[in-house]
Amino acid sequence: MKATRKVRVGDVTFGGSQLAVIAGPCAIESRELLERAATAVKSSGAHLLRGGAHKPRTSPRTFQGLGEEGVELLAEVGRRHALPIVSEVMDASQIAQMAERVDLLQVGARNMQNFSLLKELARARRPVLLKRGFAATVDEWLRAADYLLDGGNESVILCERGIRTFGAEMRFTLDLAAVAYARTRSDLPIIVDPSHATGIRELVTPMALAAVAAGADGIMVEVHPLPEQALCDGAQALTPSGFESLMQKLQPVALAVGRTVSFTPRAVAAVPALLEAR
């Protein structure tokens, strides 16, 4: 088992003793909704704010994101709440604008083997979150990370987000064994995205807890103030109260595997009752 390297994003460290929690809406839809989401996740103890400005959608007829306007909104709201921001970059032409404003540049599953994009991101000198492709082996995932590392970007975080299998009940199959296996092959910090992996709101919390138990350095979950009205992936988004519940349940699991999570006083107060209920 390799010692995990530490990657700094703003004032948040990935790979240390404290779990990193990224939360926010799948897509940036408006200033009001983003502000409500940021307020909710910040108050429950999230460390970074996520939000998609450029959306890779299967159908061209679905919401494609607000583009550069969305990046500006995310940066503005993130600064106001003192939260580093995470957003996906889809094309090399977007890097210059996003690298100036976004603290953690995400490479989505569809772009994991977009090697020209990875080479450009290696030169951007911004931390990169590399999602595993939904048909990629662990070794292919790690070799994709090498494009960033060998290009000079040492700040790389891996993200397991589920792979495509024969099952149709869930969006993907969350491969937590890959988290443990990647630990034996790489020193990069690894987080898990249970929202995209399951596609079902009720499964996000149990899979987030399982991810921490399996050794993940953090989680990334979708949170939307009105998920039933979301323009993108509302079925897998937690409500603000659901996210607060997840953060409360995360504490005893984190403690059991020797990790910590920063919490609001209300979340900390709930821990004794959670431990008593076990």
NORHU-V581291 format. One record per run of one state. SS is the DSSP state (a for helix, b for strand, c for the rest). FROM is the first residue (numbers start at 1). LEN is the number of residues. Records with the same first field share a line. If there is no record, write none. Layout:
BEGIN
SS->FROM-LEN / FROM-LEN
END
This chain:
BEGIN
c->1-6 / 10-2 / 15-3 / 19-1 / 25-2 / 28-3 / 44-4 / 51-1 / 53-15 / 81-3 / 89-3 / 102-2 / 108-1 / 112-3 / 125-2 / 132-6 / 151-5 / 161-2 / 164-9 / 174-2 / 186-3 / 193-1 / 199-2 / 214-4 / 224-3 / 230-4 / 237-1 / 239-1 / 257-3 / 261-4 / 278-1
b->7-3 / 12-3 / 18-1 / 20-5 / 27-1 / 48-3 / 52-1 / 84-5 / 104-4 / 127-5 / 156-5 / 163-1 / 173-1 / 189-4 / 218-6 / 238-1 / 260-1
a->31-13 / 68-13 / 92-10 / 109-3 / 115-10 / 138-13 / 176-10 / 194-5 / 201-13 / 227-3 / 234-3 / 240-17 / 265-13
END
